[in-house]
């Protein structure tokens, strides 16, 4: 994905690389492009300490509201995966 021209807006701050990858995959699955901005130490040491290693998830401005709503729904446990049998 090409970088966002405006840099985008932060919709989530992940505690590290693994959480950031999960959030990015979640947004991507819903058609929302994203990119990371964060401390380089997260890649070399894989830890978060006093903010070091945090990763901001940025989305283009036109997706901010949708991304925040999806993340809030997920946080509230309102999203579920359907079983094939239930379809």
PDB file with SEQRES, HELIX, SHEET and CRYST1 records, atoms N, CA, C and O in Angstrom:
SEQRES   1 A   87  UNK UNK UNK UNK UNK UNK UNK UNK UNK UNK UNK UNK UNK          
SEQRES   2 A   87  UNK UNK UNK UNK UNK UNK UNK UNK UNK UNK UNK UNK UNK          
SEQRES   3 A   87  UNK UNK UNK UNK UNK UNK UNK UNK UNK UNK UNK UNK UNK          
SEQRES   4 A   87  UNK UNK UNK UNK UNK UNK UNK UNK UNK UNK UNK UNK UNK          
SEQRES   5 A   87  UNK UNK UNK UNK UNK UNK UNK UNK UNK UNK UNK UNK UNK          
SEQRES   6 A   87  UNK UNK UNK UNK UNK UNK UNK UNK UNK UNK UNK UNK UNK          
SEQRES   7 A   87  UNK UNK UNK UNK UNK UNK UNK UNK UNK                          
HELIX    1 AA1 UNK A   17  UNK A   29  1                                  13    
HELIX    2 AA2 UNK A   41  UNK A   45  1                                   5    
HELIX    3 AA3 UNK A   61  UNK A   63  5                                   3    
HELIX    4 AA4 UNK A   64  UNK A   75  1                                  12    
HELIX    5 AA5 UNK A   84  UNK A   86  5                                   3    
SHEET    1 AA1 3 UNK A   9  UNK A  14  0                                        
SHEET    2 AA1 3 UNK A  55  UNK A  59 -1                                        
SHEET    3 AA1 3 UNK A  35  UNK A  38 -1                                        
CRYST1    1.000    1.000    1.000  90.00  90.00  90.00 P 1           1          
ATOM      1  N   UNK A   1       0.842  -1.173   0.000  1.00  0.00           N  
ATOM      2  CA  UNK A   1       0.000   0.000   0.000  1.00  0.00           C  
ATOM      3  C   UNK A   1       0.887   1.235   0.000  1.00  0.00           C  
ATOM      4  O   UNK A   1       1.830   1.302   0.788  1.00  0.00           O  
ATOM      5  N   UNK A   2       0.619   2.211  -0.853  1.00  0.00           N  
ATOM      6  CA  UNK A   2       1.427   3.424  -0.872  1.00  0.00           C  
ATOM      7  C   UNK A   2       1.215   4.238   0.396  1.00  0.00           C  
ATOM      8  O   UNK A   2       0.133   4.183   0.982  1.00  0.00           O  
ATOM      9  N   UNK A   3       2.216   4.991   0.834  1.00  0.00           N  
ATOM     10  CA  UNK A   3       2.068   5.783   2.040  1.00  0.00           C  
ATOM     11  C   UNK A   3       0.966   6.832   1.876  1.00  0.00           C  
ATOM     12  O   UNK A   3       0.690   7.299   0.771  1.00  0.00           O  
ATOM     13  N   UNK A   4       0.355   7.186   2.984  1.00  0.00           N  
ATOM     14  CA  UNK A   4      -0.691   8.208   2.954  1.00  0.00           C  
ATOM     15  C   UNK A   4      -0.046   9.576   2.804  1.00  0.00           C  
ATOM     16  O   UNK A   4       0.918   9.904   3.495  1.00  0.00           O  
ATOM     17  N   UNK A   5      -0.584  10.350   1.909  1.00  0.00           N  
ATOM     18  CA  UNK A   5       0.001  11.663   1.621  1.00  0.00           C  
ATOM     19  C   UNK A   5      -0.010  12.574   2.841  1.00  0.00           C  
ATOM     20  O   UNK A   5       0.972  13.268   3.107  1.00  0.00           O  
ATOM     21  N   UNK A   6      -1.124  12.578   3.591  1.00  0.00           N  
ATOM     22  CA  UNK A   6      -1.234  13.489   4.721  1.00  0.00           C  
ATOM     23  C   UNK A   6      -0.682  12.902   6.008  1.00  0.00           C  
ATOM     24  O   UNK A   6      -0.636  13.592   7.026  1.00  0.00           O  
ATOM     25  N   UNK A   7      -0.263  11.649   5.987  1.00  0.00           N  
ATOM     26  CA  UNK A   7       0.203  11.007   7.199  1.00  0.00           C  
ATOM     27  C   UNK A   7      -0.902  10.309   7.947  1.00  0.00           C  
ATOM     28  O   UNK A   7      -0.630   9.386   8.714  1.00  0.00           O  
ATOM     29  N   UNK A   8      -2.141  10.718   7.751  1.00  0.00           N  
ATOM     30  CA  UNK A   8      -3.272  10.082   8.395  1.00  0.00           C  
ATOM     31  C   UNK A   8      -3.492  10.548   9.809  1.00  0.00           C  
ATOM     32  O   UNK A   8      -2.783  11.416  10.318  1.00  0.00           O  
ATOM     33  N   UNK A   9      -4.498   9.949  10.442  1.00  0.00           N  
ATOM     34  CA  UNK A   9      -4.888  10.282  11.807  1.00  0.00           C  
ATOM     35  C   UNK A   9      -4.763   9.032  12.667  1.00  0.00           C  
ATOM     36  O   UNK A   9      -5.142   7.940  12.244  1.00  0.00           O  
ATOM     37  N   UNK A  10      -4.236   9.193  13.861  1.00  0.00           N  
ATOM     38  CA  UNK A  10      -4.077   8.080  14.780  1.00  0.00           C  
ATOM     39  C   UNK A  10      -5.444   7.661  15.319  1.00  0.00           C  
ATOM     40  O   UNK A  10      -6.189   8.484  15.851  1.00  0.00           O  
ATOM     41  N   UNK A  11      -5.770   6.356  15.173  1.00  0.00           N  
ATOM     42  CA  UNK A  11      -7.029   5.838  15.700  1.00  0.00           C  
ATOM     43  C   UNK A  11      -6.797   4.827  16.820  1.00  0.00           C  
ATOM     44  O   UNK A  11      -7.744   4.419  17.492  1.00  0.00           O  
ATOM     45  N   UNK A  12      -5.533   4.416  17.025  1.00  0.00           N  
ATOM     46  CA  UNK A  12      -5.234   3.425  18.050  1.00  0.00           C  
ATOM     47  C   UNK A  12      -3.748   3.487  18.377  1.00  0.00           C  
ATOM     48  O   UNK A  12      -2.919   3.711  17.495  1.00  0.00           O  
ATOM     49  N   UNK A  13      -3.418   3.289  19.644  1.00  0.00           N  
ATOM     50  CA  UNK A  13      -2.017   3.193  20.052  1.00  0.00           C  
ATOM     51  C   UNK A  13      -1.810   1.788  20.611  1.00  0.00           C  
ATOM     52  O   UNK A  13      -2.340   1.433  21.664  1.00  0.00           O  
ATOM     53  N   UNK A  14      -1.029   1.002  19.879  1.00  0.00           N  
ATOM     54  CA  UNK A  14      -0.764  -0.378  20.268  1.00  0.00           C  
ATOM     55  C   UNK A  14       0.434  -0.437  21.205  1.00  0.00           C  
ATOM     56  O   UNK A  14       1.331   0.404  21.150  1.00  0.00           O  
ATOM     57  N   UNK A  15       0.428  -1.451  22.069  1.00  0.00           N  
ATOM     58  CA  UNK A  15       1.500  -1.619  23.042  1.00  0.00           C  
ATOM     59  C   UNK A  15       2.779  -2.186  22.431  1.00  0.00           C  
ATOM     60  O   UNK A  15       3.831  -2.166  23.069  1.00  0.00           O  
ATOM     61  N   UNK A  16       2.695  -2.687  21.209  1.00  0.00           N  
ATOM     62  CA  UNK A  16       3.873  -3.252  20.565  1.00  0.00           C  
ATOM     63  C   UNK A  16       3.540  -3.767  19.185  1.00  0.00           C  
ATOM     64  O   UNK A  16       2.430  -3.594  18.683  1.00  0.00           O  
ATOM     65  N   UNK A  17       4.521  -4.402  18.586  1.00  0.00           N  
ATOM     66  CA  UNK A  17       4.415  -4.854  17.194  1.00  0.00           C  
ATOM     67  C   UNK A  17       3.301  -5.880  16.980  1.00  0.00           C  
ATOM     68  O   UNK A  17       2.575  -5.797  15.989  1.00  0.00           O  
ATOM     69  N   UNK A  18       3.158  -6.832  17.880  1.00  0.00           N  
ATOM     70  CA  UNK A  18       2.148  -7.881  17.691  1.00  0.00           C  
ATOM     71  C   UNK A  18       0.749  -7.297  17.724  1.00  0.00           C  
ATOM     72  O   UNK A  18      -0.067  -7.588  16.850  1.00  0.00           O  
ATOM     73  N   UNK A  19       0.465  -6.475  18.724  1.00  0.00           N  
ATOM     74  CA  UNK A  19      -0.858  -5.852  18.804  1.00  0.00           C  
ATOM     75  C   UNK A  19      -1.103  -4.953  17.602  1.00  0.00           C  
ATOM     76  O   UNK A  19      -2.210  -4.928  17.063  1.00  0.00           O  
ATOM     77  N   UNK A  20      -0.093  -4.219  17.180  1.00  0.00           N  
ATOM     78  CA  UNK A  20      -0.228  -3.333  16.011  1.00  0.00           C  
ATOM     79  C   UNK A  20      -0.579  -4.133  14.761  1.00  0.00           C  
ATOM     80  O   UNK A  20      -1.437  -3.721  13.981  1.00  0.00           O  
ATOM     81  N   UNK A  21       0.077  -5.268  14.570  1.00  0.00           N  
ATOM     82  CA  UNK A  21      -0.213  -6.114  13.408  1.00  0.00           C  
ATOM     83  C   UNK A  21      -1.645  -6.641  13.456  1.00  0.00           C  
ATOM     84  O   UNK A  21      -2.309  -6.718  12.422  1.00  0.00           O  
ATOM     85  N   UNK A  22      -2.126  -7.005  14.643  1.00  0.00           N  
ATOM     86  CA  UNK A  22      -3.497  -7.490  14.794  1.00  0.00           C  
ATOM     87  C   UNK A  22      -4.510  -6.400  14.442  1.00  0.00           C  
ATOM     88  O   UNK A  22      -5.478  -6.654  13.725  1.00  0.00           O  
ATOM     89  N   UNK A  23      -4.286  -5.209  14.942  1.00  0.00           N  
ATOM     90  CA  UNK A  23      -5.203  -4.093  14.668  1.00  0.00           C  
ATOM     91  C   UNK A  23      -5.181  -3.753  13.183  1.00  0.00           C  
ATOM     92  O   UNK A  23      -6.222  -3.513  12.573  1.00  0.00           O  
ATOM     93  N   UNK A  24      -3.997  -3.737  12.620  1.00  0.00           N  
ATOM     94  CA  UNK A  24      -3.890  -3.418  11.190  1.00  0.00           C  
ATOM     95  C   UNK A  24      -4.610  -4.460  10.343  1.00  0.00           C  
ATOM     96  O   UNK A  24      -5.287  -4.101   9.379  1.00  0.00           O  
ATOM     97  N   UNK A  25      -4.480  -5.733  10.676  1.00  0.00           N  
ATOM     98  CA  UNK A  25      -5.177  -6.791   9.943  1.00  0.00           C  
ATOM     99  C   UNK A  25      -6.691  -6.649  10.094  1.00  0.00           C  
ATOM    100  O   UNK A  25      -7.435  -6.849   9.133  1.00  0.00           O  
ATOM    101  N   UNK A  26      -7.139  -6.308  11.286  1.00  0.00           N  
ATOM    102  CA  UNK A  26      -8.567  -6.103  11.539  1.00  0.00           C  
ATOM    103  C   UNK A  26      -9.119  -4.980  10.671  1.00  0.00           C  
ATOM    104  O   UNK A  26     -10.165  -5.131  10.040  1.00  0.00           O  
ATOM    105  N   UNK A  27      -8.414  -3.857  10.642  1.00  0.00           N  
ATOM    106  CA  UNK A  27      -8.860  -2.722   9.824  1.00  0.00           C  
ATOM    107  C   UNK A  27      -8.833  -3.082   8.345  1.00  0.00           C  
ATOM    108  O   UNK A  27      -9.763  -2.757   7.606  1.00  0.00           O  
ATOM    109  N   UNK A  28      -7.779  -3.748   7.916  1.00  0.00           N  
ATOM    110  CA  UNK A  28      -7.653  -4.153   6.520  1.00  0.00           C  
ATOM    111  C   UNK A  28      -8.795  -5.078   6.105  1.00  0.00           C  
ATOM    112  O   UNK A  28      -9.308  -4.972   4.991  1.00  0.00           O  
ATOM    113  N   UNK A  29      -9.190  -5.978   6.993  1.00  0.00           N  
ATOM    114  CA  UNK A  29     -10.297  -6.898   6.705  1.00  0.00           C  
ATOM    115  C   UNK A  29     -11.614  -6.155   6.501  1.00  0.00           C  
ATOM    116  O   UNK A  29     -12.542  -6.680   5.886  1.00  0.00           O  
ATOM    117  N   UNK A  30     -11.688  -4.939   7.018  1.00  0.00           N  
ATOM    118  CA  UNK A  30     -12.890  -4.116   6.857  1.00  0.00           C  
ATOM    119  C   UNK A  30     -12.690  -3.033   5.794  1.00  0.00           C  
ATOM    120  O   UNK A  30     -13.472  -2.086   5.710  1.00  0.00           O  
ATOM    121  N   UNK A  31     -11.650  -3.177   4.991  1.00  0.00           N  
ATOM    122  CA  UNK A  31     -11.423  -2.261   3.878  1.00  0.00           C  
ATOM    123  C   UNK A  31     -10.847  -0.916   4.263  1.00  0.00           C  
ATOM    124  O   UNK A  31     -10.964   0.050   3.510  1.00  0.00           O  
ATOM    125  N   UNK A  32     -10.222  -0.842   5.437  1.00  0.00           N  
ATOM    126  CA  UNK A  32      -9.652   0.425   5.902  1.00  0.00           C  
ATOM    127  C   UNK A  32      -8.133   0.351   5.812  1.00  0.00           C  
ATOM    128  O   UNK A  32      -7.513  -0.442   6.522  1.00  0.00           O  
ATOM    129  N   UNK A  33      -7.525   1.158   4.955  1.00  0.00           N  
ATOM    130  CA  UNK A  33      -6.061   1.168   4.854  1.00  0.00           C  
ATOM    131  C   UNK A  33      -5.449   1.798   6.103  1.00  0.00           C  
ATOM    132  O   UNK A  33      -6.048   2.673   6.728  1.00  0.00           O  
ATOM    133  N   UNK A  34      -4.257   1.343   6.455  1.00  0.00           N  
ATOM    134  CA  UNK A  34      -3.594   1.895   7.638  1.00  0.00           C  
ATOM    135  C   UNK A  34      -2.087   1.812   7.469  1.00  0.00           C  
ATOM    136  O   UNK A  34      -1.567   1.138   6.580  1.00  0.00           O  
ATOM    137  N   UNK A  35      -1.412   2.520   8.352  1.00  0.00           N  
ATOM    138  CA  UNK A  35       0.046   2.445   8.397  1.00  0.00           C  
ATOM    139  C   UNK A  35       0.482   2.663   9.830  1.00  0.00           C  
ATOM    140  O   UNK A  35      -0.295   3.137  10.659  1.00  0.00           O  
ATOM    141  N   UNK A  36       1.730   2.316  10.124  1.00  0.00           N  
ATOM    142  CA  UNK A  36       2.276   2.442  11.477  1.00  0.00           C  
ATOM    143  C   UNK A  36       3.135   3.693  11.597  1.00  0.00           C  
ATOM    144  O   UNK A  36       3.736   4.167  10.633  1.00  0.00           O  
ATOM    145  N   UNK A  37       3.165   4.202  12.815  1.00  0.00           N  
ATOM    146  CA  UNK A  37       4.151   5.217  13.185  1.00  0.00           C  
ATOM    147  C   UNK A  37       4.546   4.882  14.614  1.00  0.00           C  
ATOM    148  O   UNK A  37       3.696   4.772  15.498  1.00  0.00           O  
ATOM    149  N   UNK A  38       5.851   4.721  14.829  1.00  0.00           N  
ATOM    150  CA  UNK A  38       6.246   4.368  16.184  1.00  0.00           C  
ATOM    151  C   UNK A  38       7.733   4.271  16.370  1.00  0.00           C  
ATOM    152  O   UNK A  38       8.528   4.466  15.451  1.00  0.00           O  
ATOM    153  N   UNK A  39       8.070   3.966  17.583  1.00  0.00           N  
ATOM    154  CA  UNK A  39       9.439   3.861  18.028  1.00  0.00           C  
ATOM    155  C   UNK A  39      10.139   2.681  17.362  1.00  0.00           C  
ATOM    156  O   UNK A  39       9.594   1.579  17.312  1.00  0.00           O  
ATOM    157  N   UNK A  40      11.329   2.910  16.857  1.00  0.00           N  
ATOM    158  CA  UNK A  40      12.088   1.848  16.198  1.00  0.00           C  
ATOM    159  C   UNK A  40      12.492   0.737  17.160  1.00  0.00           C  
ATOM    160  O   UNK A  40      12.766  -0.381  16.722  1.00  0.00           O  
ATOM    161  N   UNK A  41      12.535   1.014  18.445  1.00  0.00           N  
ATOM    162  CA  UNK A  41      12.934  -0.001  19.421  1.00  0.00           C  
ATOM    163  C   UNK A  41      11.983  -1.190  19.446  1.00  0.00           C  
ATOM    164  O   UNK A  41      12.377  -2.286  19.845  1.00  0.00           O  
ATOM    165  N   UNK A  42      10.725  -0.986  19.023  1.00  0.00           N  
ATOM    166  CA  UNK A  42       9.780  -2.096  19.041  1.00  0.00           C  
ATOM    167  C   UNK A  42      10.250  -3.225  18.130  1.00  0.00           C  
ATOM    168  O   UNK A  42       9.954  -4.393  18.384  1.00  0.00           O  
ATOM    169  N   UNK A  43      10.976  -2.884  17.075  1.00  0.00           N  
ATOM    170  CA  UNK A  43      11.441  -3.907  16.139  1.00  0.00           C  
ATOM    171  C   UNK A  43      12.734  -4.562  16.611  1.00  0.00           C  
ATOM    172  O   UNK A  43      12.958  -5.742  16.343  1.00  0.00           O  
ATOM    173  N   UNK A  44      13.577  -3.827  17.301  1.00  0.00           N  
ATOM    174  CA  UNK A  44      14.849  -4.404  17.721  1.00  0.00           C  
ATOM    175  C   UNK A  44      14.755  -5.130  19.050  1.00  0.00           C  
ATOM    176  O   UNK A  44      15.457  -6.117  19.269  1.00  0.00           O  
ATOM    177  N   UNK A  45      13.888  -4.648  19.945  1.00  0.00           N  
ATOM    178  CA  UNK A  45      13.800  -5.246  21.278  1.00  0.00           C  
ATOM    179  C   UNK A  45      12.462  -5.906  21.564  1.00  0.00           C  
ATOM    180  O   UNK A  45      12.372  -6.720  22.483  1.00  0.00           O  
ATOM    181  N   UNK A  46      11.421  -5.582  20.807  1.00  0.00           N  
ATOM    182  CA  UNK A  46      10.123  -6.207  20.983  1.00  0.00           C  
ATOM    183  C   UNK A  46       9.467  -5.948  22.323  1.00  0.00           C  
ATOM    184  O   UNK A  46       8.741  -6.800  22.835  1.00  0.00           O  
ATOM    185  N   UNK A  47       9.712  -4.790  22.892  1.00  0.00           N  
ATOM    186  CA  UNK A  47       9.117  -4.491  24.190  1.00  0.00           C  
ATOM    187  C   UNK A  47       8.572  -3.076  24.231  1.00  0.00           C  
ATOM    188  O   UNK A  47       8.892  -2.229  23.397  1.00  0.00           O  
ATOM    189  N   UNK A  48       7.739  -2.855  25.235  1.00  0.00           N  
ATOM    190  CA  UNK A  48       7.211  -1.516  25.475  1.00  0.00           C  
ATOM    191  C   UNK A  48       7.510  -1.155  26.918  1.00  0.00           C  
ATOM    192  O   UNK A  48       7.138  -1.890  27.833  1.00  0.00           O  
ATOM    193  N   UNK A  49       8.174  -0.038  27.129  1.00  0.00           N  
ATOM    194  CA  UNK A  49       8.516   0.418  28.465  1.00  0.00           C  
ATOM    195  C   UNK A  49       8.400   1.928  28.491  1.00  0.00           C  
ATOM    196  O   UNK A  49       9.111   2.618  27.760  1.00  0.00           O  
ATOM    197  N   UNK A  50       7.522   2.442  29.313  1.00  0.00           N  
ATOM    198  CA  UNK A  50       7.311   3.887  29.419  1.00  0.00           C  
ATOM    199  C   UNK A  50       7.083   4.540  28.058  1.00  0.00           C  
ATOM    200  O   UNK A  50       7.587   5.631  27.791  1.00  0.00           O  
ATOM    201  N   UNK A  51       6.332   3.872  27.213  1.00  0.00           N  
ATOM    202  CA  UNK A  51       6.021   4.438  25.901  1.00  0.00           C  
ATOM    203  C   UNK A  51       6.958   4.019  24.790  1.00  0.00           C  
ATOM    204  O   UNK A  51       6.616   4.147  23.614  1.00  0.00           O  
ATOM    205  N   UNK A  52       8.130   3.524  25.135  1.00  0.00           N  
ATOM    206  CA  UNK A  52       9.029   3.040  24.094  1.00  0.00           C  
ATOM    207  C   UNK A  52       8.442   1.761  23.524  1.00  0.00           C  
ATOM    208  O   UNK A  52       8.045   0.871  24.276  1.00  0.00           O  
ATOM    209  N   UNK A  53       8.383   1.663  22.224  1.00  0.00           N  
ATOM    210  CA  UNK A  53       7.831   0.481  21.583  1.00  0.00           C  
ATOM    211  C   UNK A  53       6.368   0.627  21.194  1.00  0.00           C  
ATOM    212  O   UNK A  53       5.817  -0.236  20.511  1.00  0.00           O  
ATOM    213  N   UNK A  54       5.733   1.720  21.625  1.00  0.00           N  
ATOM    214  CA  UNK A  54       4.347   1.938  21.226  1.00  0.00           C  
ATOM    215  C   UNK A  54       4.268   2.186  19.727  1.00  0.00           C  
ATOM    216  O   UNK A  54       5.194   2.716  19.113  1.00  0.00           O  
ATOM    217  N   UNK A  55       3.136   1.788  19.157  1.00  0.00           N  
ATOM    218  CA  UNK A  55       2.920   1.939  17.728  1.00  0.00           C  
ATOM    219  C   UNK A  55       1.582   2.627  17.515  1.00  0.00           C  
ATOM    220  O   UNK A  55       0.551   2.155  17.993  1.00  0.00           O  
ATOM    221  N   UNK A  56       1.601   3.738  16.800  1.00  0.00           N  
ATOM    222  CA  UNK A  56       0.357   4.413  16.442  1.00  0.00           C  
ATOM    223  C   UNK A  56      -0.154   3.835  15.131  1.00  0.00           C  
ATOM    224  O   UNK A  56       0.612   3.650  14.184  1.00  0.00           O  
ATOM    225  N   UNK A  57      -1.450   3.552  15.080  1.00  0.00           N  
ATOM    226  CA  UNK A  57      -2.087   3.081  13.857  1.00  0.00           C  
ATOM    227  C   UNK A  57      -2.758   4.291  13.226  1.00  0.00           C  
ATOM    228  O   UNK A  57      -3.651   4.898  13.817  1.00  0.00           O  
ATOM    229  N   UNK A  58      -2.321   4.632  12.028  1.00  0.00           N  
ATOM    230  CA  UNK A  58      -2.843   5.790  11.305  1.00  0.00           C  
ATOM    231  C   UNK A  58      -3.716   5.338  10.153  1.00  0.00           C  
ATOM    232  O   UNK A  58      -3.405   4.364   9.468  1.00  0.00           O  
ATOM    233  N   UNK A  59      -4.819   6.057   9.943  1.00  0.00           N  
ATOM    234  CA  UNK A  59      -5.689   5.788   8.797  1.00  0.00           C  
ATOM    235  C   UNK A  59      -5.933   7.105   8.066  1.00  0.00           C  
ATOM    236  O   UNK A  59      -5.838   8.174   8.668  1.00  0.00           O  
ATOM    237  N   UNK A  60      -6.249   7.034   6.767  1.00  0.00           N  
ATOM    238  CA  UNK A  60      -6.574   8.253   6.034  1.00  0.00           C  
ATOM    239  C   UNK A  60      -7.775   8.946   6.689  1.00  0.00           C  
ATOM    240  O   UNK A  60      -8.652   8.287   7.248  1.00  0.00           O  
ATOM    241  N   UNK A  61      -7.804  10.248   6.615  1.00  0.00           N  
ATOM    242  CA  UNK A  61      -8.840  11.038   7.281  1.00  0.00           C  
ATOM    243  C   UNK A  61     -10.256  10.590   6.948  1.00  0.00           C  
ATOM    244  O   UNK A  61     -11.135  10.647   7.808  1.00  0.00           O  
ATOM    245  N   UNK A  62     -10.495  10.145   5.714  1.00  0.00           N  
ATOM    246  CA  UNK A  62     -11.853   9.747   5.320  1.00  0.00           C  
ATOM    247  C   UNK A  62     -12.305   8.434   5.973  1.00  0.00           C  
ATOM    248  O   UNK A  62     -13.482   8.083   5.885  1.00  0.00           O  
ATOM    249  N   UNK A  63     -11.386   7.699   6.631  1.00  0.00           N  
ATOM    250  CA  UNK A  63     -11.724   6.439   7.287  1.00  0.00           C  
ATOM    251  C   UNK A  63     -11.703   6.531   8.811  1.00  0.00           C  
ATOM    252  O   UNK A  63     -11.974   5.539   9.487  1.00  0.00           O  
ATOM    253  N   UNK A  64     -11.390   7.689   9.357  1.00  0.00           N  
ATOM    254  CA  UNK A  64     -11.220   7.828  10.809  1.00  0.00           C  
ATOM    255  C   UNK A  64     -12.469   7.419  11.582  1.00  0.00           C  
ATOM    256  O   UNK A  64     -12.382   6.611  12.507  1.00  0.00           O  
ATOM    257  N   UNK A  65     -13.607   7.953  11.225  1.00  0.00           N  
ATOM    258  CA  UNK A  65     -14.836   7.659  11.958  1.00  0.00           C  
ATOM    259  C   UNK A  65     -15.177   6.169  11.885  1.00  0.00           C  
ATOM    260  O   UNK A  65     -15.512   5.557  12.900  1.00  0.00           O  
ATOM    261  N   UNK A  66     -15.093   5.595  10.701  1.00  0.00           N  
ATOM    262  CA  UNK A  66     -15.400   4.179  10.520  1.00  0.00           C  
ATOM    263  C   UNK A  66     -14.438   3.310  11.336  1.00  0.00           C  
ATOM    264  O   UNK A  66     -14.864   2.355  11.987  1.00  0.00           O  
ATOM    265  N   UNK A  67     -13.152   3.638  11.302  1.00  0.00           N  
ATOM    266  CA  UNK A  67     -12.155   2.860  12.045  1.00  0.00           C  
ATOM    267  C   UNK A  67     -12.416   2.941  13.547  1.00  0.00           C  
ATOM    268  O   UNK A  67     -12.359   1.923  14.238  1.00  0.00           O  
ATOM    269  N   UNK A  68     -12.696   4.123  14.053  1.00  0.00           N  
ATOM    270  CA  UNK A  68     -12.946   4.279  15.489  1.00  0.00           C  
ATOM    271  C   UNK A  68     -14.201   3.529  15.916  1.00  0.00           C  
ATOM    272  O   UNK A  68     -14.229   2.937  16.995  1.00  0.00           O  
ATOM    273  N   UNK A  69     -15.240   3.545  15.081  1.00  0.00           N  
ATOM    274  CA  UNK A  69     -16.468   2.808  15.397  1.00  0.00           C  
ATOM    275  C   UNK A  69     -16.209   1.308  15.434  1.00  0.00           C  
ATOM    276  O   UNK A  69     -16.682   0.621  16.340  1.00  0.00           O  
ATOM    277  N   UNK A  70     -15.465   0.793  14.465  1.00  0.00           N  
ATOM    278  CA  UNK A  70     -15.138  -0.637  14.436  1.00  0.00           C  
ATOM    279  C   UNK A  70     -14.313  -1.046  15.653  1.00  0.00           C  
ATOM    280  O   UNK A  70     -14.585  -2.071  16.279  1.00  0.00           O  
ATOM    281  N   UNK A  71     -13.317  -0.251  15.981  1.00  0.00           N  
ATOM    282  CA  UNK A  71     -12.475  -0.569  17.127  1.00  0.00           C  
ATOM    283  C   UNK A  71     -13.268  -0.506  18.433  1.00  0.00           C  
ATOM    284  O   UNK A  71     -13.052  -1.325  19.327  1.00  0.00           O  
ATOM    285  N   UNK A  72     -14.177   0.451  18.551  1.00  0.00           N  
ATOM    286  CA  UNK A  72     -15.021   0.543  19.745  1.00  0.00           C  
ATOM    287  C   UNK A  72     -15.951  -0.661  19.837  1.00  0.00           C  
ATOM    288  O   UNK A  72     -16.159  -1.199  20.925  1.00  0.00           O  
ATOM    289  N   UNK A  73     -16.512  -1.088  18.710  1.00  0.00           N  
ATOM    290  CA  UNK A  73     -17.385  -2.263  18.700  1.00  0.00           C  
ATOM    291  C   UNK A  73     -16.622  -3.516  19.107  1.00  0.00           C  
ATOM    292  O   UNK A  73     -17.127  -4.339  19.870  1.00  0.00           O  
ATOM    293  N   UNK A  74     -15.411  -3.657  18.597  1.00  0.00           N  
ATOM    294  CA  UNK A  74     -14.589  -4.814  18.947  1.00  0.00           C  
ATOM    295  C   UNK A  74     -14.241  -4.788  20.435  1.00  0.00           C  
ATOM    296  O   UNK A  74     -14.289  -5.823  21.101  1.00  0.00           O  
ATOM    297  N   UNK A  75     -13.897  -3.624  20.954  1.00  0.00           N  
ATOM    298  CA  UNK A  75     -13.538  -3.475  22.358  1.00  0.00           C  
ATOM    299  C   UNK A  75     -14.725  -3.806  23.263  1.00  0.00           C  
ATOM    300  O   UNK A  75     -14.549  -4.348  24.354  1.00  0.00           O  
ATOM    301  N   UNK A  76     -15.937  -3.474  22.802  1.00  0.00           N  
ATOM    302  CA  UNK A  76     -17.152  -3.737  23.583  1.00  0.00           C  
ATOM    303  C   UNK A  76     -17.641  -5.174  23.422  1.00  0.00           C  
ATOM    304  O   UNK A  76     -18.616  -5.570  24.061  1.00  0.00           O  
ATOM    305  N   UNK A  77     -16.971  -5.962  22.571  1.00  0.00           N  
ATOM    306  CA  UNK A  77     -17.363  -7.352  22.361  1.00  0.00           C  
ATOM    307  C   UNK A  77     -18.593  -7.510  21.489  1.00  0.00           C  
ATOM    308  O   UNK A  77     -19.277  -8.531  21.560  1.00  0.00           O  
ATOM    309  N   UNK A  78     -18.882  -6.518  20.674  1.00  0.00           N  
ATOM    310  CA  UNK A  78     -20.081  -6.533  19.841  1.00  0.00           C  
ATOM    311  C   UNK A  78     -19.889  -7.240  18.505  1.00  0.00           C  
ATOM    312  O   UNK A  78     -20.861  -7.454  17.780  1.00  0.00           O  
ATOM    313  N   UNK A  79     -18.658  -7.606  18.167  1.00  0.00           N  
ATOM    314  CA  UNK A  79     -18.396  -8.287  16.908  1.00  0.00           C  
ATOM    315  C   UNK A  79     -18.221  -9.773  17.180  1.00  0.00           C  
ATOM    316  O   UNK A  79     -17.602 -10.164  18.170  1.00  0.00           O  
ATOM    317  N   UNK A  80     -18.769 -10.593  16.300  1.00  0.00           N  
ATOM    318  CA  UNK A  80     -18.661 -12.042  16.447  1.00  0.00           C  
ATOM    319  C   UNK A  80     -18.422 -12.685  15.102  1.00  0.00           C  
ATOM    320  O   UNK A  80     -18.849 -12.165  14.071  1.00  0.00           O  
ATOM    321  N   UNK A  81     -17.740 -13.818  15.109  1.00  0.00           N  
ATOM    322  CA  UNK A  81     -17.503 -14.591  13.899  1.00  0.00           C  
ATOM    323  C   UNK A  81     -18.578 -15.659  13.839  1.00  0.00           C  
ATOM    324  O   UNK A  81     -18.769 -16.412  14.794  1.00  0.00           O  
ATOM    325  N   UNK A  82     -19.281 -15.726  12.716  1.00  0.00           N  
ATOM    326  CA  UNK A  82     -20.335 -16.717  12.563  1.00  0.00           C  
ATOM    327  C   UNK A  82     -19.737 -18.068  12.190  1.00  0.00           C  
ATOM    328  O   UNK A  82     -18.760 -18.145  11.445  1.00  0.00           O  
ATOM    329  N   UNK A  83     -20.344 -19.142  12.725  1.00  0.00           N  
ATOM    330  CA  UNK A  83     -19.971 -20.487  12.316  1.00  0.00           C  
ATOM    331  C   UNK A  83     -20.599 -20.755  10.953  1.00  0.00           C  
ATOM    332  O   UNK A  83     -21.656 -20.208  10.637  1.00  0.00           O  
ATOM    333  N   UNK A  84     -19.959 -21.586  10.153  1.00  0.00           N  
ATOM    334  CA  UNK A  84     -20.514 -21.948   8.853  1.00  0.00           C  
ATOM    335  C   UNK A  84     -21.902 -22.575   8.980  1.00  0.00           C  
ATOM    336  O   UNK A  84     -22.751 -22.384   8.110  1.00  0.00           O  
ATOM    337  N   UNK A  85     -22.132 -23.318  10.052  1.00  0.00           N  
ATOM    338  CA  UNK A  85     -23.401 -23.985  10.273  1.00  0.00           C  
ATOM    339  C   UNK A  85     -24.542 -22.994  10.498  1.00  0.00           C  
ATOM    340  O   UNK A  85     -25.695 -23.307  10.200  1.00  0.00           O  
ATOM    341  N   UNK A  86     -24.238 -21.809  11.017  1.00  0.00           N  
ATOM    342  CA  UNK A  86     -25.264 -20.824  11.333  1.00  0.00           C  
ATOM    343  C   UNK A  86     -25.681 -20.009  10.123  1.00  0.00           C  
ATOM    344  O   UNK A  86     -26.677 -19.289  10.190  1.00  0.00           O  
ATOM    345  N   UNK A  87     -24.968 -20.098   9.045  1.00  0.00           N  
ATOM    346  CA  UNK A  87     -25.266 -19.269   7.875  1.00  0.00           C  
ATOM    347  C   UNK A  87     -26.404 -19.799   7.087  1.00  0.00           C  
ATOM    348  O   UNK A  87     -26.777 -19.212   6.071  1.00  0.00           O  
TER     349      UNK A  87                                                      
END                                                                             
